[in-house]
Amino acid sequence: MPNVSGHTELVGLMAYPIRHTQSPTTHNLAYDWLGCDVIQLAFEVDNDTLKDSVQAIRSLKMLGSNISMPNKTVVHQYLDEVDPAAQLCGAINTVVNTRDEKGEVSGYLKGYNTDGAGYWQAVKEEGIDIKGMKMVLIGTGGAATAIAAVGALSGLAELHIFNIQDKFYARGEEMAAKINESTECKATMNDLADKDLLKKLMQEADIFCDATGVGMHPLEDLTNIPDTSFFRPDLIVTDTVYAPRETVMMKQAKEAGCTKVYNGIGMMLFQALIAIEKYTLKPITPELITYMKQQLGI
């Protein structure tokens, strides 16, 4: 951890709830290794306080901020520019205070989404090639839509999205339509209440991901999967939750005999490293990745 001084630059993390997060630990380990006089701090920010918090990035001359639930899909309205990939996802998890010709932060804020690339890089690190695979994905929030978009562009053959019939369901329908129109991947949007269909498609899938907040505080005792019969042993099972390290859903998968079961810590690492590179303009090297994995116990 760097010594904080009058020259230390600040990166934020804006979400609610957020006190469970390991993001500052990850960021600050990386900044220290890179030799950057930068520190990340977490701030409890919801939709009601988001506008003022984003303005603070400008007024405090912060390098930027990571953005998490429930702010990913609404923060765009307070920014100056949004990266095309983030526009496709409909969600932003990284706000960068862009630099001027002198290298100083300019107050011009650009939004990105590093969730999808981070998730799939973590999968790739496990030696998994997703080309031609069938995927079942639960969720239509910011992380889920990013995972869907990047997965479809990276070679998934089929993608079956499930969500409850809430205000975000339409976003899943829009994402499935975009994927069908612009990629070779076949995408469908389905009601999570249809457990028979969920079980059928999970039995046919190669990879499964729960990209909701179920399993994370205050929902750590819950799961979206009714019982272990939904899993088959060779199914690759992933969760975007990393606190706790093992969710109820992951325990179910292991009980069903699944051997490739992963939490969200790898996704958290790689989406963070992609954001860190944007904040600091310093490249992420294999040596840094190895160091970070050792420090985080990945």
CORTA-V730544 format. One line per field, one symbol per residue. ss: DSSP state (h for helix, s for strand, l for the rest). phi: phi as a letter, one per 20 degrees, with the letter a starting at -180 (. if undefined). A space follows every 10 residues. Layout:
ss=???
phi=???
This chain:
ss=llllllllss ssssslllll llhhhhhhhh hhhhlllsss ssssllhhhh hhhhhhhhhl lllsssslll llllhhhhll sslhhhhhhl lllssssssl llllssssss ssllhhhhhh hhhhhlllll lllsssssll lhhhhhhhhh hhhllllsss ssslllllhh hhhhhhhhhh hhlllsssss slllhhhhhh hhhhllssss llllllllll lllllllhhh lllllssssl lllllllhhh hhhhhlllll ssllhhhhhh hhhhhhhhhh lllllhhhhh hhhhhhll
phi=.fffcfdfed ddcdabfbff fdgggfgfff ffffmeeccd cecfcdgfdf gfffffgffe lffqbfccgd dfecfgfdde bcfgfffffm bccbddefde fenefdnedc dccdffffff fffffemdde gnedcdcdpc fgffffffff fffeogeccd ecafedfeff fffffgffff fdcefedcdc effefffgfg fffeeebcce ddefodgedf edbedgafff edgefedcce fccffcegff fgfffenfdd cceefffgff fffffgfffe mdfeegffff fffffeme
